Amino acid sequence: MRLLLVIISIILTGCSMVNYEIDNITYTAKGKNQRVKFIILHYTACNDKISIKTLTKENVSSHYLITTLRWDPIFQLVSENERAWHAGFSSFNGRTNLNDTSIGIEIVNLGFSEVDGELQFYSFEESQIRKTAHLLKKTSKKFNIEPTNILGHSDIAPGRKSDPGPRFPWERLYKEFGIGAWYDHADYNFYYDSAIFDIYSIEDIQSEFKKYGYDMEISGQWNEKEKNVLKAFQMHFRPKNISGQMDLETFAIIKSLNHKYR
């Protein structure tokens, strides 16, 4: 009996010596990175009331929502630690399914209407631009987001999506708030040269878009898919002329961007 008690005592003592504490200080792994790599901007294509309902009650969501009312706060709908459903089928810079690696920001805006067969996009409220800039500044710093990874939905889903549209002021965000990517005019002036443009094959030019991050096919042709990429690019970097055609100005802009960032 005494032997049995000794054995039981040894077993209980062994069990009590197991350390169940989680230590996150002594060792840290080198092989890791941030989940969040991109910030994606959208317009909701509906008014404030419907936007709130859609983004909170339906199978679509974003991390943040900016309404048209200047006195409204910036609404956080999904924790940054969670995956919002805003990007859908998407790709940029070799990554796909960008819901997994992005923060989504929805801005209430009606999107566009069709007038005489042409799309007329709606402008944004000044308060929305300032709120967006504030949020982008804060979030991009927190997650160390590359300037080239602050994008529109149209950039990551060319042809399928057009938001935030050509009325979104990407150039102003860069010049006034220091947010996102934009080309330098000295580089633009250098590359705006037909002699340089003419020596590039279609494949060479398509490779420039691929290099920047767009999901561009290196096909040697300007088919619908390739033209959709051109439209998305022009919507972001040359919103006054969204032709979907490759031209000298578009060439100068993509070359300038790659010279600066890639």
C-alpha positions as semicolon CSV with decimal commas, in nm:
position;residue;x (nm);y (nm);z (nm)
1;M;0,000;0,000;0,000
2;R;0,283;0,234;0,092
3;L;0,452;0,155;-0,243
4;L;0,131;0,236;-0,430
5;L;0,104;0,572;-0,257
6;V;0,466;0,651;-0,347
7;I;0,399;0,569;-0,714
8;I;0,084;0,783;-0,721
9;S;0,274;1,066;-0,556
10;I;0,549;1,049;-0,820
11;I;0,293;1,052;-1,102
12;L;0,107;1,349;-0,957
13;T;0,430;1,537;-0,901
14;G;0,530;1,476;-1,264
15;C;0,198;1,607;-1,388
16;S;0,221;1,918;-1,176
17;M;0,562;1,997;-1,329
18;V;0,424;2,038;-1,685
19;N;0,459;2,401;-1,793
20;Y;0,151;2,518;-1,982
21;E;0,261;2,881;-2,006
22;I;0,287;3,036;-2,355
23;D;0,618;3,223;-2,387
24;N;0,625;3,478;-2,670
25;I;0,938;3,658;-2,551
26;T;1,231;3,415;-2,528
27;Y;1,242;3,318;-2,898
28;T;1,114;3,492;-3,211
29;A;1,112;3,353;-3,564
30;K;1,284;3,531;-3,850
31;G;1,068;3,377;-4,124
32;K;0,754;3,589;-4,112
33;N;0,587;3,894;-4,265
34;Q;0,275;4,106;-4,239
35;R;-0,050;3,957;-4,364
36;V;-0,162;4,294;-4,499
37;K;0,023;4,391;-4,818
38;F;-0,237;4,602;-5,002
39;I;-0,499;4,868;-4,942
40;I;-0,783;4,856;-5,193
41;L;-1,019;5,150;-5,253
42;H;-1,376;5,110;-5,375
43;Y;-1,689;5,309;-5,438
44;T;-2,014;5,155;-5,317
45;A;-2,226;5,248;-5,623
46;C;-2,520;5,333;-5,393
47;N;-2,621;5,585;-5,128
48;D;-2,529;5,594;-4,759
49;K;-2,825;5,395;-4,631
50;I;-2,799;5,115;-4,885
51;S;-2,419;5,106;-4,854
52;I;-2,439;5,049;-4,478
53;K;-2,703;4,780;-4,518
54;T;-2,515;4,601;-4,796
55;L;-2,181;4,604;-4,617
56;T;-2,321;4,489;-4,283
57;K;-2,606;4,254;-4,375
58;E;-2,502;4,092;-4,705
59;N;-2,221;3,857;-4,811
60;V;-1,988;4,144;-4,892
61;S;-1,791;4,363;-4,653
62;S;-1,500;4,601;-4,612
63;H;-1,280;4,697;-4,322
64;Y;-1,380;5,061;-4,344
65;L;-1,668;5,270;-4,478
66;I;-1,662;5,642;-4,550
67;T;-2,004;5,799;-4,598
68;T;-2,097;6,122;-4,776
69;L;-2,168;6,303;-4,448
70;R;-1,873;6,505;-4,321
71;W;-1,986;6,476;-3,957
72;D;-1,999;6,097;-3,972
73;P;-1,697;5,910;-3,836
74;I;-1,501;5,662;-4,045
75;F;-1,687;5,340;-3,974
76;Q;-1,483;5,025;-3,909
77;L;-1,694;4,726;-4,010
78;V;-1,436;4,447;-3,992
79;S;-1,132;4,410;-3,766
80;E;-0,801;4,456;-3,946
81;N;-0,708;4,113;-3,808
82;E;-0,995;3,957;-4,001
83;R;-1,055;3,902;-4,371
84;A;-1,317;4,125;-4,531
85;W;-1,497;4,022;-4,849
86;H;-1,433;4,315;-5,079
87;A;-1,185;4,222;-5,355
88;G;-1,335;3,910;-5,512
89;F;-1,145;3,751;-5,799
90;S;-0,834;3,969;-5,810
91;S;-0,461;3,978;-5,871
92;F;-0,168;4,217;-5,856
93;N;0,209;4,181;-5,854
94;G;0,195;3,803;-5,854
95;R;-0,059;3,770;-5,574
96;T;-0,414;3,651;-5,623
97;N;-0,732;3,650;-5,411
98;L;-0,637;3,979;-5,248
99;N;-0,902;3,949;-4,978
100;D;-0,636;3,746;-4,798
101;T;-0,373;4,019;-4,798
102;S;-0,553;4,353;-4,808
103;I;-0,747;4,618;-4,620
104;G;-1,063;4,724;-4,802
105;I;-1,198;5,081;-4,789
106;E;-1,542;5,154;-4,931
107;I;-1,634;5,514;-5,013
108;V;-2,000;5,595;-5,063
109;N;-2,041;5,716;-5,419
110;L;-2,303;5,640;-5,684
111;G;-2,035;5,529;-5,928
112;F;-2,152;5,622;-6,274
113;S;-2,451;5,666;-6,500
114;E;-2,470;5,614;-6,873
115;V;-2,541;5,922;-7,085
116;D;-2,566;5,885;-7,464
117;G;-2,373;5,561;-7,447
118;E;-2,090;5,706;-7,238
119;L;-2,015;5,649;-6,871
120;Q;-2,036;5,960;-6,656
121;F;-1,865;5,908;-6,320
122;Y;-1,965;6,093;-6,004
123;S;-1,720;6,301;-5,804
124;F;-1,642;6,252;-5,434
125;E;-1,716;6,486;-5,145
126;E;-1,423;6,689;-5,018
127;S;-1,472;6,543;-4,670
128;Q;-1,445;6,193;-4,818
129;I;-1,112;6,274;-4,980
130;R;-0,973;6,412;-4,656
131;K;-1,101;6,117;-4,452
132;T;-0,961;5,873;-4,706
133;A;-0,622;6,046;-4,695
134;H;-0,620;6,036;-4,315
135;L;-0,711;5,667;-4,307
136;L;-0,461;5,574;-4,578
137;K;-0,182;5,761;-4,399
138;K;-0,255;5,583;-4,073
139;T;-0,309;5,235;-4,218
140;S;-0,021;5,238;-4,467
141;K;0,218;5,340;-4,188
142;K;0,086;5,073;-3,952
143;F;0,132;4,792;-4,205
144;N;0,428;4,942;-4,394
145;I;0,238;4,932;-4,723
146;E;0,437;5,001;-5,039
147;P;0,309;5,307;-5,233
148;T;0,248;5,087;-5,539
149;N;0,020;4,862;-5,331
150;I;-0,236;5,133;-5,259
151;L;-0,475;5,052;-5,541
152;G;-0,824;5,077;-5,679
153;H;-1,054;4,779;-5,727
154;S;-1,019;4,832;-6,101
155;D;-0,640;4,789;-6,076
156;I;-0,674;4,441;-5,930
157;A;-0,976;4,334;-6,136
158;P;-0,946;4,504;-6,478
159;G;-1,258;4,480;-6,691
160;R;-1,462;4,340;-6,404
161;K;-1,454;4,648;-6,183
162;S;-1,423;5,023;-6,241
163;D;-1,409;5,160;-5,889
164;P;-1,312;5,397;-5,745
165;G;-1,332;5,544;-6,096
166;P;-1,153;5,825;-6,280
167;R;-1,295;6,097;-6,054
168;F;-1,096;5,964;-5,762
169;P;-0,798;6,204;-5,714
170;W;-0,496;5,974;-5,705
171;E;-0,261;6,252;-5,815
172;R;-0,385;6,484;-5,541
173;L;-0,341;6,213;-5,277
174;Y;0,022;6,178;-5,381
175;K;0,108;6,547;-5,417
176;E;-0,090;6,690;-5,125
177;F;-0,079;6,405;-4,872
178;G;0,222;6,197;-4,982
179;I;0,010;5,885;-5,031
180;G;0,036;5,620;-5,302
181;A;0,239;5,612;-5,622
182;W;0,275;5,873;-5,894
183;Y;0,528;5,937;-6,168
184;D;0,786;6,216;-6,180
185;H;0,745;6,462;-6,465
186;A;1,118;6,466;-6,544
187;D;1,099;6,093;-6,618
188;Y;0,774;6,142;-6,809
189;N;0,931;6,408;-7,030
190;F;1,224;6,178;-7,102
191;Y;1,009;5,883;-7,205
192;Y;0,758;6,095;-7,398
193;D;0,963;6,037;-7,710
194;S;0,829;5,861;-8,017
195;A;1,181;5,743;-8,103
196;I;1,190;5,542;-7,778
197;F;0,827;5,431;-7,807
198;D;0,875;5,301;-8,160
199;I;1,155;5,059;-8,070
200;Y;0,938;4,877;-7,816
201;S;0,745;4,575;-7,941
202;I;0,395;4,504;-7,812
203;E;0,541;4,227;-7,595
204;D;0,796;4,471;-7,451
205;I;0,524;4,719;-7,362
206;Q;0,302;4,451;-7,211
207;S;0,599;4,338;-7,001
208;E;0,621;4,690;-6,857
209;F;0,266;4,661;-6,722
210;K;0,341;4,315;-6,589
211;K;0,653;4,451;-6,423
212;Y;0,454;4,720;-6,244
213;G;0,210;4,458;-6,114
214;Y;-0,087;4,445;-6,350
215;D;-0,222;4,109;-6,460
216;M;-0,123;4,170;-6,821
217;E;-0,096;3,888;-7,074
218;I;0,227;3,897;-7,277
219;S;0,037;3,805;-7,593
220;G;0,181;4,040;-7,854
221;Q;-0,174;4,158;-7,928
222;W;-0,413;4,413;-7,790
223;N;-0,714;4,193;-7,726
224;E;-1,003;4,270;-7,490
225;K;-0,822;4,147;-7,178
226;E;-0,511;4,351;-7,254
227;K;-0,720;4,660;-7,335
228;N;-0,903;4,623;-7,003
229;V;-0,567;4,649;-6,827
230;L;-0,490;4,966;-7,026
231;K;-0,825;5,115;-6,924
232;A;-0,765;5,033;-6,557
233;F;-0,419;5,187;-6,575
234;Q;-0,544;5,499;-6,752
235;M;-0,830;5,533;-6,503
236;H;-0,571;5,551;-6,226
237;F;-0,287;5,746;-6,392
238;R;-0,449;5,927;-6,687
239;P;-0,815;5,976;-6,598
240;K;-0,882;6,245;-6,860
241;N;-0,845;5,999;-7,146
242;I;-0,952;5,640;-7,078
243;S;-0,923;5,513;-7,433
244;G;-0,805;5,158;-7,372
245;Q;-0,555;5,220;-7,652
246;M;-0,179;5,208;-7,622
247;D;-0,028;5,546;-7,704
248;L;0,283;5,751;-7,640
249;E;0,148;5,919;-7,326
250;T;0,047;5,589;-7,165
251;F;0,389;5,450;-7,257
252;A;0,567;5,745;-7,096
253;I;0,367;5,706;-6,774
254;I;0,423;5,330;-6,730
255;K;0,794;5,366;-6,808
256;S;0,824;5,654;-6,560
257;L;0,650;5,453;-6,288
258;N;0,874;5,151;-6,341
259;H;1,182;5,372;-6,343
260;K;1,078;5,516;-6,008
261;Y;0,940;5,214;-5,826
262;R;1,056;4,893;-5,999
